[in-house]
């Protein structure tokens, strides 16, 4: 599924994207459908906010697949090399290094409470904690690929 | 304040109903808000100021979805109510997965606040 990036004009498509993800995973439990829909929505939001169109395409690309053991959600967009990619890689390393993603999530929420100006940087933590997806990123200039996987128990 | 007031942005609506004895703030719909600083945070900041020392119930049970950008404004609103000594009860639906997960975190935060309680429906 292609989606626009780098503009807010199609922000309202997020609800449609969540519905399509749920439809794709309709054979799975509702909790899994909703977790996957949230995960895809957060990743697509990030791509819309910060990304650029893929080479030879009008936008980014979302792929959702499932086999007997794993659900995989992939979002690809173009991005310039630089601090944002480095920050993203550090954030994901931090999630993987944490004993429990809920501790990072709660700590981030508490920062919101303590600093009224704090916001953002919650989406990846939410995917790991609330969605229970393993989140990874790969960057091969100019393409940024975000992959979220969840083992079906 | 008195009567009913409505905030809406995209598919999100927030109804503020003053019954005299207390104020019920009901969140409905879905929030995919991209820039909460533009409308949502100013609305909630002003509302928190007007609700000083009031009895407030914030009902999230009909709130179907929120993106991560919506979380910070909610926490900021709750903390401002607490600071303004508004006796605040947050009500959520534990059968909705995202609400159960996020409001359990909110319960932890509420333990650090003097005037805020988190309850299930």
Interface residues (C-beta under 8 A of the other chain):
Chain A: X8 X11 X12 X14 X15 X18 X31 X34 X35 X38 X41 X42 X45 X49 X102 X105 X106 X109 X110 X112 X113 X116 X118 X119 X120 X122 X123 X126 X129 X130
Chain B: X10 X11 X30 X32 X34 X36 X37 X65 X67 X68 X69 X71 X72 X73 X75 X76 X79 X97 X98 X101 X102 X105 X106 X108 X109 X112
